[in-house]
Amino acid sequence: MEKGGEVRKEKRREEKGTEGKNEEEKKEGKKRRGELWTELRIEEWSKEDEKEGKRKEGQERRRINRRGKERRR
């Protein structure tokens, strides 16, 4: 039973390409992937913030226009 698990682990390492890597290299790879994900998330957040800013600008413009229309009446 024990041996079957080891064989599966070995196969998995070969598929992943992690065979022969030590723990430090694995940790470094995980850290790098985490940093990439963080960068992607920050980009998405900045895009959302930009959209939100444009939406608020539009609301402000409409409010100002409405005030001007009321004065003209």
PyMOL Python script that loads the backbone (N, CA, C, O; Angstrom):
from pymol import cmd

cmd.read_pdbstr("""\
ATOM      1  N   MET A   1       0.833  -1.199   0.000  1.00  0.00           N
ATOM      2  CA  MET A   1       0.000   0.000   0.000  1.00  0.00           C
ATOM      3  C   MET A   1       0.880   1.268   0.000  1.00  0.00           C
ATOM      4  O   MET A   1       0.649   2.214  -0.753  1.00  0.00           O
ATOM      5  N   GLU A   2       1.878   1.241   0.860  1.00  0.00           N
ATOM      6  CA  GLU A   2       2.786   2.385   0.970  1.00  0.00           C
ATOM      7  C   GLU A   2       3.511   2.646  -0.348  1.00  0.00           C
ATOM      8  O   GLU A   2       3.689   3.792  -0.760  1.00  0.00           O
ATOM      9  N   LYS A   3       3.914   1.586  -0.984  1.00  0.00           N
ATOM     10  CA  LYS A   3       4.692   1.710  -2.211  1.00  0.00           C
ATOM     11  C   LYS A   3       3.861   2.337  -3.344  1.00  0.00           C
ATOM     12  O   LYS A   3       4.378   3.115  -4.147  1.00  0.00           O
ATOM     13  N   GLY A   4       2.576   1.989  -3.396  1.00  0.00           N
ATOM     14  CA  GLY A   4       1.701   2.541  -4.432  1.00  0.00           C
ATOM     15  C   GLY A   4       1.619   4.059  -4.348  1.00  0.00           C
ATOM     16  O   GLY A   4       1.623   4.752  -5.365  1.00  0.00           O
ATOM     17  N   GLY A   5       1.543   4.561  -3.128  1.00  0.00           N
ATOM     18  CA  GLY A   5       1.488   6.009  -2.920  1.00  0.00           C
ATOM     19  C   GLY A   5       2.760   6.691  -3.387  1.00  0.00           C
ATOM     20  O   GLY A   5       2.721   7.761  -3.995  1.00  0.00           O
ATOM     21  N   GLU A   6       3.880   6.064  -3.097  1.00  0.00           N
ATOM     22  CA  GLU A   6       5.169   6.627  -3.512  1.00  0.00           C
ATOM     23  C   GLU A   6       5.274   6.683  -5.033  1.00  0.00           C
ATOM     24  O   GLU A   6       5.771   7.657  -5.598  1.00  0.00           O
ATOM     25  N   VAL A   7       4.797   5.622  -5.687  1.00  0.00           N
ATOM     26  CA  VAL A   7       4.849   5.574  -7.152  1.00  0.00           C
ATOM     27  C   VAL A   7       3.995   6.691  -7.732  1.00  0.00           C
ATOM     28  O   VAL A   7       4.399   7.361  -8.683  1.00  0.00           O
ATOM     29  N   ARG A   8       2.805   6.890  -7.155  1.00  0.00           N
ATOM     30  CA  ARG A   8       1.917   7.949  -7.636  1.00  0.00           C
ATOM     31  C   ARG A   8       2.557   9.323  -7.446  1.00  0.00           C
ATOM     32  O   ARG A   8       2.490  10.181  -8.326  1.00  0.00           O
ATOM     33  N   LYS A   9       3.177   9.517  -6.281  1.00  0.00           N
ATOM     34  CA  LYS A   9       3.841  10.800  -6.019  1.00  0.00           C
ATOM     35  C   LYS A   9       4.945  11.055  -7.044  1.00  0.00           C
ATOM     36  O   LYS A   9       5.102  12.163  -7.557  1.00  0.00           O
ATOM     37  N   GLU A  10       5.700  10.002  -7.322  1.00  0.00           N
ATOM     38  CA  GLU A  10       6.803  10.117  -8.277  1.00  0.00           C
ATOM     39  C   GLU A  10       6.279  10.486  -9.665  1.00  0.00           C
ATOM     40  O   GLU A  10       6.839  11.348 -10.342  1.00  0.00           O
ATOM     41  N   LYS A  11       5.201   9.825 -10.076  1.00  0.00           N
ATOM     42  CA  LYS A  11       4.596  10.122 -11.384  1.00  0.00           C
ATOM     43  C   LYS A  11       4.135  11.572 -11.432  1.00  0.00           C
ATOM     44  O   LYS A  11       4.341  12.275 -12.421  1.00  0.00           O
ATOM     45  N   ARG A  12       3.516  11.998 -10.358  1.00  0.00           N
ATOM     46  CA  ARG A  12       2.987  13.358 -10.291  1.00  0.00           C
ATOM     47  C   ARG A  12       4.120  14.378 -10.391  1.00  0.00           C
ATOM     48  O   ARG A  12       3.997  15.394 -11.075  1.00  0.00           O
ATOM     49  N   ARG A  13       5.223  14.093  -9.701  1.00  0.00           N
ATOM     50  CA  ARG A  13       6.383  14.989  -9.774  1.00  0.00           C
ATOM     51  C   ARG A  13       6.890  15.096 -11.203  1.00  0.00           C
ATOM     52  O   ARG A  13       7.243  16.178 -11.674  1.00  0.00           O
ATOM     53  N   GLU A  14       6.920  13.962 -11.882  1.00  0.00           N
ATOM     54  CA  GLU A  14       7.392  13.960 -13.269  1.00  0.00           C
ATOM     55  C   GLU A  14       6.462  14.785 -14.151  1.00  0.00           C
ATOM     56  O   GLU A  14       6.919  15.540 -15.009  1.00  0.00           O
ATOM     57  N   GLU A  15       5.148  14.637 -13.936  1.00  0.00           N
ATOM     58  CA  GLU A  15       4.175  15.390 -14.733  1.00  0.00           C
ATOM     59  C   GLU A  15       4.314  16.882 -14.484  1.00  0.00           C
ATOM     60  O   GLU A  15       4.264  17.681 -15.419  1.00  0.00           O
ATOM     61  N   LYS A  16       4.490  17.256 -13.226  1.00  0.00           N
ATOM     62  CA  LYS A  16       4.599  18.665 -12.869  1.00  0.00           C
ATOM     63  C   LYS A  16       5.952  19.258 -13.252  1.00  0.00           C
ATOM     64  O   LYS A  16       6.095  20.472 -13.393  1.00  0.00           O
ATOM     65  N   GLY A  17       6.927  18.392 -13.415  1.00  0.00           N
ATOM     66  CA  GLY A  17       8.267  18.887 -13.710  1.00  0.00           C
ATOM     67  C   GLY A  17       8.992  19.329 -12.457  1.00  0.00           C
ATOM     68  O   GLY A  17       9.928  20.127 -12.527  1.00  0.00           O
ATOM     69  N   THR A  18       8.566  18.814 -11.304  1.00  0.00           N
ATOM     70  CA  THR A  18       9.200  19.210 -10.048  1.00  0.00           C
ATOM     71  C   THR A  18      10.212  18.186  -9.577  1.00  0.00           C
ATOM     72  O   THR A  18      10.763  18.308  -8.483  1.00  0.00           O
ATOM     73  N   GLU A  19      10.455  17.189 -10.389  1.00  0.00           N
ATOM     74  CA  GLU A  19      11.399  16.148  -9.987  1.00  0.00           C
ATOM     75  C   GLU A  19      12.793  16.750  -9.854  1.00  0.00           C
ATOM     76  O   GLU A  19      13.265  17.464 -10.740  1.00  0.00           O
ATOM     77  N   GLY A  20      13.434  16.452  -8.746  1.00  0.00           N
ATOM     78  CA  GLY A  20      14.785  16.937  -8.531  1.00  0.00           C
ATOM     79  C   GLY A  20      14.851  18.332  -7.931  1.00  0.00           C
ATOM     80  O   GLY A  20      15.940  18.796  -7.595  1.00  0.00           O
ATOM     81  N   LYS A  21      13.736  19.008  -7.788  1.00  0.00           N
ATOM     82  CA  LYS A  21      13.758  20.337  -7.182  1.00  0.00           C
ATOM     83  C   LYS A  21      13.805  20.185  -5.667  1.00  0.00           C
ATOM     84  O   LYS A  21      13.161  19.300  -5.103  1.00  0.00           O
ATOM     85  N   ASN A  22      14.549  21.031  -5.031  1.00  0.00           N
ATOM     86  CA  ASN A  22      14.558  20.982  -3.579  1.00  0.00           C
ATOM     87  C   ASN A  22      13.447  21.874  -3.028  1.00  0.00           C
ATOM     88  O   ASN A  22      12.772  22.585  -3.773  1.00  0.00           O
ATOM     89  N   GLU A  23      13.277  21.821  -1.729  1.00  0.00           N
ATOM     90  CA  GLU A  23      12.170  22.543  -1.088  1.00  0.00           C
ATOM     91  C   GLU A  23      12.275  24.057  -1.289  1.00  0.00           C
ATOM     92  O   GLU A  23      11.262  24.729  -1.480  1.00  0.00           O
ATOM     93  N   GLU A  24      13.486  24.588  -1.246  1.00  0.00           N
ATOM     94  CA  GLU A  24      13.659  26.035  -1.410  1.00  0.00           C
ATOM     95  C   GLU A  24      13.174  26.498  -2.783  1.00  0.00           C
ATOM     96  O   GLU A  24      12.509  27.528  -2.895  1.00  0.00           O
ATOM     97  N   GLU A  25      13.506  25.741  -3.820  1.00  0.00           N
ATOM     98  CA  GLU A  25      13.069  26.109  -5.168  1.00  0.00           C
ATOM     99  C   GLU A  25      11.554  26.052  -5.271  1.00  0.00           C
ATOM    100  O   GLU A  25      10.938  26.894  -5.924  1.00  0.00           O
ATOM    101  N   LYS A  26      10.955  25.057  -4.625  1.00  0.00           N
ATOM    102  CA  LYS A  26       9.494  24.941  -4.651  1.00  0.00           C
ATOM    103  C   LYS A  26       8.858  26.144  -3.968  1.00  0.00           C
ATOM    104  O   LYS A  26       7.899  26.727  -4.476  1.00  0.00           O
ATOM    105  N   LYS A  27       9.409  26.512  -2.797  1.00  0.00           N
ATOM    106  CA  LYS A  27       8.868  27.657  -2.059  1.00  0.00           C
ATOM    107  C   LYS A  27       9.005  28.934  -2.883  1.00  0.00           C
ATOM    108  O   LYS A  27       8.099  29.767  -2.916  1.00  0.00           O
ATOM    109  N   GLU A  28      10.151  29.075  -3.545  1.00  0.00           N
ATOM    110  CA  GLU A  28      10.397  30.260  -4.369  1.00  0.00           C
ATOM    111  C   GLU A  28       9.379  30.346  -5.508  1.00  0.00           C
ATOM    112  O   GLU A  28       8.870  31.423  -5.817  1.00  0.00           O
ATOM    113  N   GLY A  29       9.092  29.205  -6.123  1.00  0.00           N
ATOM    114  CA  GLY A  29       8.109  29.170  -7.205  1.00  0.00           C
ATOM    115  C   GLY A  29       6.725  29.552  -6.722  1.00  0.00           C
ATOM    116  O   GLY A  29       6.008  30.298  -7.388  1.00  0.00           O
ATOM    117  N   LYS A  30       6.348  29.033  -5.548  1.00  0.00           N
ATOM    118  CA  LYS A  30       5.036  29.367  -4.978  1.00  0.00           C
ATOM    119  C   LYS A  30       4.955  30.858  -4.687  1.00  0.00           C
ATOM    120  O   LYS A  30       3.945  31.504  -4.965  1.00  0.00           O
ATOM    121  N   LYS A  31       6.033  31.396  -4.125  1.00  0.00           N
ATOM    122  CA  LYS A  31       6.070  32.816  -3.786  1.00  0.00           C
ATOM    123  C   LYS A  31       5.912  33.659  -5.051  1.00  0.00           C
ATOM    124  O   LYS A  31       5.160  34.633  -5.067  1.00  0.00           O
ATOM    125  N   ARG A  32       6.628  33.276  -6.110  1.00  0.00           N
ATOM    126  CA  ARG A  32       6.569  34.007  -7.374  1.00  0.00           C
ATOM    127  C   ARG A  32       5.154  33.976  -7.947  1.00  0.00           C
ATOM    128  O   ARG A  32       4.642  34.994  -8.412  1.00  0.00           O
ATOM    129  N   ARG A  33       4.523  32.795  -7.911  1.00  0.00           N
ATOM    130  CA  ARG A  33       3.149  32.684  -8.421  1.00  0.00           C
ATOM    131  C   ARG A  33       2.205  33.555  -7.608  1.00  0.00           C
ATOM    132  O   ARG A  33       1.305  34.190  -8.159  1.00  0.00           O
ATOM    133  N   GLY A  34       2.414  33.584  -6.289  1.00  0.00           N
ATOM    134  CA  GLY A  34       1.586  34.423  -5.425  1.00  0.00           C
ATOM    135  C   GLY A  34       1.731  35.892  -5.770  1.00  0.00           C
ATOM    136  O   GLY A  34       0.750  36.635  -5.789  1.00  0.00           O
ATOM    137  N   GLU A  35       2.968  36.310  -6.045  1.00  0.00           N
ATOM    138  CA  GLU A  35       3.199  37.710  -6.403  1.00  0.00           C
ATOM    139  C   GLU A  35       2.517  38.054  -7.719  1.00  0.00           C
ATOM    140  O   GLU A  35       1.964  39.144  -7.867  1.00  0.00           O
ATOM    141  N   LEU A  36       2.553  37.133  -8.672  1.00  0.00           N
ATOM    142  CA  LEU A  36       1.897  37.380  -9.958  1.00  0.00           C
ATOM    143  C   LEU A  36       0.400  37.536  -9.766  1.00  0.00           C
ATOM    144  O   LEU A  36      -0.217  38.429 -10.347  1.00  0.00           O
ATOM    145  N   TRP A  37      -0.193  36.654  -8.939  1.00  0.00           N
ATOM    146  CA  TRP A  37      -1.633  36.753  -8.687  1.00  0.00           C
ATOM    147  C   TRP A  37      -1.969  38.080  -8.034  1.00  0.00           C
ATOM    148  O   TRP A  37      -2.972  38.709  -8.371  1.00  0.00           O
ATOM    149  N   THR A  38      -1.126  38.508  -7.095  1.00  0.00           N
ATOM    150  CA  THR A  38      -1.362  39.779  -6.418  1.00  0.00           C
ATOM    151  C   THR A  38      -1.333  40.922  -7.427  1.00  0.00           C
ATOM    152  O   THR A  38      -2.180  41.814  -7.384  1.00  0.00           O
ATOM    153  N   GLU A  39      -0.352  40.894  -8.340  1.00  0.00           N
ATOM    154  CA  GLU A  39      -0.277  41.945  -9.360  1.00  0.00           C
ATOM    155  C   GLU A  39      -1.532  41.965 -10.217  1.00  0.00           C
ATOM    156  O   GLU A  39      -2.060  43.033 -10.525  1.00  0.00           O
ATOM    157  N   LEU A  40      -2.012  40.786 -10.603  1.00  0.00           N
ATOM    158  CA  LEU A  40      -3.224  40.717 -11.423  1.00  0.00           C
ATOM    159  C   LEU A  40      -4.414  41.290 -10.669  1.00  0.00           C
ATOM    160  O   LEU A  40      -5.211  42.043 -11.230  1.00  0.00           O
ATOM    161  N   ARG A  41      -4.532  40.928  -9.384  1.00  0.00           N
ATOM    162  CA  ARG A  41      -5.648  41.431  -8.581  1.00  0.00           C
ATOM    163  C   ARG A  41      -5.591  42.939  -8.467  1.00  0.00           C
ATOM    164  O   ARG A  41      -6.616  43.612  -8.571  1.00  0.00           O
ATOM    165  N   ILE A  42      -4.393  43.478  -8.251  1.00  0.00           N
ATOM    166  CA  ILE A  42      -4.246  44.930  -8.125  1.00  0.00           C
ATOM    167  C   ILE A  42      -4.658  45.613  -9.426  1.00  0.00           C
ATOM    168  O   ILE A  42      -5.308  46.658  -9.397  1.00  0.00           O
ATOM    169  N   GLU A  43      -4.284  45.030 -10.573  1.00  0.00           N
ATOM    170  CA  GLU A  43      -4.696  45.592 -11.864  1.00  0.00           C
ATOM    171  C   GLU A  43      -6.212  45.609 -11.983  1.00  0.00           C
ATOM    172  O   GLU A  43      -6.794  46.605 -12.413  1.00  0.00           O
ATOM    173  N   GLU A  44      -6.858  44.495 -11.600  1.00  0.00           N
ATOM    174  CA  GLU A  44      -8.316  44.426 -11.671  1.00  0.00           C
ATOM    175  C   GLU A  44      -8.939  45.476 -10.768  1.00  0.00           C
ATOM    176  O   GLU A  44      -9.886  46.156 -11.164  1.00  0.00           O
ATOM    177  N   TRP A  45      -8.411  45.613  -9.547  1.00  0.00           N
ATOM    178  CA  TRP A  45      -8.958  46.589  -8.613  1.00  0.00           C
ATOM    179  C   TRP A  45      -8.820  47.998  -9.166  1.00  0.00           C
ATOM    180  O   TRP A  45      -9.743  48.803  -9.042  1.00  0.00           O
ATOM    181  N   SER A  46      -7.675  48.311  -9.776  1.00  0.00           N
ATOM    182  CA  SER A  46      -7.475  49.659 -10.297  1.00  0.00           C
ATOM    183  C   SER A  46      -8.444  49.927 -11.452  1.00  0.00           C
ATOM    184  O   SER A  46      -8.936  51.045 -11.604  1.00  0.00           O
ATOM    185  N   LYS A  47      -8.717  48.896 -12.269  1.00  0.00           N
ATOM    186  CA  LYS A  47      -9.689  49.067 -13.350  1.00  0.00           C
ATOM    187  C   LYS A  47     -11.073  49.337 -12.778  1.00  0.00           C
ATOM    188  O   LYS A  47     -11.798  50.202 -13.269  1.00  0.00           O
ATOM    189  N   GLU A  48     -11.439  48.584 -11.725  1.00  0.00           N
ATOM    190  CA  GLU A  48     -12.742  48.795 -11.094  1.00  0.00           C
ATOM    191  C   GLU A  48     -12.824  50.193 -10.497  1.00  0.00           C
ATOM    192  O   GLU A  48     -13.847  50.866 -10.625  1.00  0.00           O
ATOM    193  N   ASP A  49     -11.743  50.636  -9.842  1.00  0.00           N
ATOM    194  CA  ASP A  49     -11.721  51.972  -9.255  1.00  0.00           C
ATOM    195  C   ASP A  49     -11.879  53.038 -10.337  1.00  0.00           C
ATOM    196  O   ASP A  49     -12.571  54.038 -10.142  1.00  0.00           O
ATOM    197  N   GLU A  50     -11.231  52.812 -11.476  1.00  0.00           N
ATOM    198  CA  GLU A  50     -11.322  53.763 -12.577  1.00  0.00           C
ATOM    199  C   GLU A  50     -12.763  53.859 -13.075  1.00  0.00           C
ATOM    200  O   GLU A  50     -13.277  54.951 -13.315  1.00  0.00           O
ATOM    201  N   LYS A  51     -13.411  52.689 -13.226  1.00  0.00           N
ATOM    202  CA  LYS A  51     -14.808  52.680 -13.664  1.00  0.00           C
ATOM    203  C   LYS A  51     -15.675  53.417 -12.655  1.00  0.00           C
ATOM    204  O   LYS A  51     -16.545  54.206 -13.025  1.00  0.00           O
ATOM    205  N   GLU A  52     -15.429  53.152 -11.371  1.00  0.00           N
ATOM    206  CA  GLU A  52     -16.205  53.795 -10.309  1.00  0.00           C
ATOM    207  C   GLU A  52     -16.012  55.309 -10.360  1.00  0.00           C
ATOM    208  O   GLU A  52     -16.965  56.067 -10.180  1.00  0.00           O
ATOM    209  N   GLY A  53     -14.786  55.744 -10.602  1.00  0.00           N
ATOM    210  CA  GLY A  53     -14.495  57.172 -10.692  1.00  0.00           C
ATOM    211  C   GLY A  53     -15.239  57.820 -11.847  1.00  0.00           C
ATOM    212  O   GLY A  53     -15.787  58.913 -11.701  1.00  0.00           O
ATOM    213  N   LYS A  54     -15.261  57.148 -13.000  1.00  0.00           N
ATOM    214  CA  LYS A  54     -15.976  57.680 -14.160  1.00  0.00           C
ATOM    215  C   LYS A  54     -17.468  57.759 -13.870  1.00  0.00           C
ATOM    216  O   LYS A  54     -18.140  58.712 -14.263  1.00  0.00           O
ATOM    217  N   ARG A  55     -17.976  56.743 -13.174  1.00  0.00           N
ATOM    218  CA  ARG A  55     -19.396  56.721 -12.832  1.00  0.00           C
ATOM    219  C   ARG A  55     -19.729  57.913 -11.935  1.00  0.00           C
ATOM    220  O   ARG A  55     -20.748  58.577 -12.125  1.00  0.00           O
ATOM    221  N   LYS A  56     -18.858  58.178 -10.952  1.00  0.00           N
ATOM    222  CA  LYS A  56     -19.100  59.300 -10.039  1.00  0.00           C
ATOM    223  C   LYS A  56     -19.000  60.630 -10.773  1.00  0.00           C
ATOM    224  O   LYS A  56     -19.763  61.554 -10.493  1.00  0.00           O
ATOM    225  N   GLU A  57     -18.061  60.731 -11.713  1.00  0.00           N
ATOM    226  CA  GLU A  57     -17.936  61.963 -12.497  1.00  0.00           C
ATOM    227  C   GLU A  57     -19.220  62.214 -13.280  1.00  0.00           C
ATOM    228  O   GLU A  57     -19.698  63.346 -13.352  1.00  0.00           O
ATOM    229  N   GLY A  58     -19.773  61.160 -13.865  1.00  0.00           N
ATOM    230  CA  GLY A  58     -21.014  61.286 -14.629  1.00  0.00           C
ATOM    231  C   GLY A  58     -22.167  61.724 -13.748  1.00  0.00           C
ATOM    232  O   GLY A  58     -22.972  62.569 -14.141  1.00  0.00           O
ATOM    233  N   GLN A  59     -22.247  61.148 -12.556  1.00  0.00           N
ATOM    234  CA  GLN A  59     -23.315  61.527 -11.621  1.00  0.00           C
ATOM    235  C   GLN A  59     -23.187  63.000 -11.250  1.00  0.00           C
ATOM    236  O   GLN A  59     -24.177  63.731 -11.209  1.00  0.00           O
ATOM    237  N   GLU A  60     -21.959  63.424 -10.982  1.00  0.00           N
ATOM    238  CA  GLU A  60     -21.707  64.816 -10.610  1.00  0.00           C
ATOM    239  C   GLU A  60     -22.119  65.750 -11.751  1.00  0.00           C
ATOM    240  O   GLU A  60     -22.766  66.770 -11.517  1.00  0.00           O
ATOM    241  N   ARG A  61     -21.744  65.400 -12.979  1.00  0.00           N
ATOM    242  CA  ARG A  61     -22.086  66.211 -14.144  1.00  0.00           C
ATOM    243  C   ARG A  61     -23.603  66.327 -14.293  1.00  0.00           C
ATOM    244  O   ARG A  61     -24.128  67.411 -14.546  1.00  0.00           O
ATOM    245  N   ARG A  62     -24.302  65.198 -14.134  1.00  0.00           N
ATOM    246  CA  ARG A  62     -25.763  65.221 -14.266  1.00  0.00           C
ATOM    247  C   ARG A  62     -26.400  66.092 -13.189  1.00  0.00           C
ATOM    248  O   ARG A  62     -27.365  66.811 -13.449  1.00  0.00           O
ATOM    249  N   ARG A  63     -25.843  66.020 -11.959  1.00  0.00           N
ATOM    250  CA  ARG A  63     -26.400  66.813 -10.868  1.00  0.00           C
ATOM    251  C   ARG A  63     -26.221  68.309 -11.153  1.00  0.00           C
ATOM    252  O   ARG A  63     -27.124  69.110 -10.911  1.00  0.00           O
ATOM    253  N   ILE A  64     -25.056  68.666 -11.666  1.00  0.00           N
ATOM    254  CA  ILE A  64     -24.785  70.070 -11.990  1.00  0.00           C
ATOM    255  C   ILE A  64     -25.723  70.536 -13.104  1.00  0.00           C
ATOM    256  O   ILE A  64     -26.273  71.635 -13.036  1.00  0.00           O
ATOM    257  N   ASN A  65     -25.906  69.694 -14.133  1.00  0.00           N
ATOM    258  CA  ASN A  65     -26.802  70.051 -15.232  1.00  0.00           C
ATOM    259  C   ASN A  65     -28.226  70.244 -14.728  1.00  0.00           C
ATOM    260  O   ASN A  65     -28.924  71.167 -15.147  1.00  0.00           O
ATOM    261  N   ARG A  66     -28.651  69.362 -13.823  1.00  0.00           N
ATOM    262  CA  ARG A  66     -30.013  69.452 -13.287  1.00  0.00           C
ATOM    263  C   ARG A  66     -30.192  70.775 -12.546  1.00  0.00           C
ATOM    264  O   ARG A  66     -31.231  71.425 -12.665  1.00  0.00           O
ATOM    265  N   ARG A  67     -29.176  71.166 -11.784  1.00  0.00           N
ATOM    266  CA  ARG A  67     -29.235  72.418 -11.043  1.00  0.00           C
ATOM    267  C   ARG A  67     -29.348  73.601 -12.011  1.00  0.00           C
ATOM    268  O   ARG A  67     -30.091  74.550 -11.757  1.00  0.00           O
ATOM    269  N   GLY A  68     -28.608  73.536 -13.116  1.00  0.00           N
ATOM    270  CA  GLY A  68     -28.656  74.606 -14.109  1.00  0.00           C
ATOM    271  C   GLY A  68     -30.020  74.699 -14.770  1.00  0.00           C
ATOM    272  O   GLY A  68     -30.508  75.800 -15.027  1.00  0.00           O
ATOM    273  N   LYS A  69     -30.646  73.553 -15.052  1.00  0.00           N
ATOM    274  CA  LYS A  69     -31.976  73.538 -15.669  1.00  0.00           C
ATOM    275  C   LYS A  69     -32.999  74.173 -14.736  1.00  0.00           C
ATOM    276  O   LYS A  69     -33.874  74.922 -15.172  1.00  0.00           O
ATOM    277  N   GLU A  70     -32.878  73.862 -13.437  1.00  0.00           N
ATOM    278  CA  GLU A  70     -33.829  74.417 -12.469  1.00  0.00           C
ATOM    279  C   GLU A  70     -33.690  75.930 -12.384  1.00  0.00           C
ATOM    280  O   GLU A  70     -34.691  76.630 -12.231  1.00  0.00           O
ATOM    281  N   ARG A  71     -32.477  76.445 -12.478  1.00  0.00           N
ATOM    282  CA  ARG A  71     -32.271  77.891 -12.417  1.00  0.00           C
ATOM    283  C   ARG A  71     -32.862  78.587 -13.635  1.00  0.00           C
ATOM    284  O   ARG A  71     -33.385  79.696 -13.532  1.00  0.00           O
ATOM    285  N   ARG A  72     -32.776  77.926 -14.798  1.00  0.00           N
ATOM    286  CA  ARG A  72     -33.269  78.527 -16.033  1.00  0.00           C
ATOM    287  C   ARG A  72     -34.784  78.656 -16.045  1.00  0.00           C
ATOM    288  O   ARG A  72     -35.327  79.509 -16.746  1.00  0.00           O
ATOM    289  N   ARG A  73     -35.465  77.825 -15.284  1.00  0.00           N
ATOM    290  CA  ARG A  73     -36.942  77.859 -15.295  1.00  0.00           C
ATOM    291  C   ARG A  73     -37.510  79.096 -14.690  1.00  0.00           C
ATOM    292  O   ARG A  73     -38.730  79.252 -14.636  1.00  0.00           O
TER     293      ARG A  73
END
""", "prot")
cmd.dss("prot")
cmd.show_as("cartoon", "prot")
cmd.util.cbc("prot")
cmd.orient("prot")
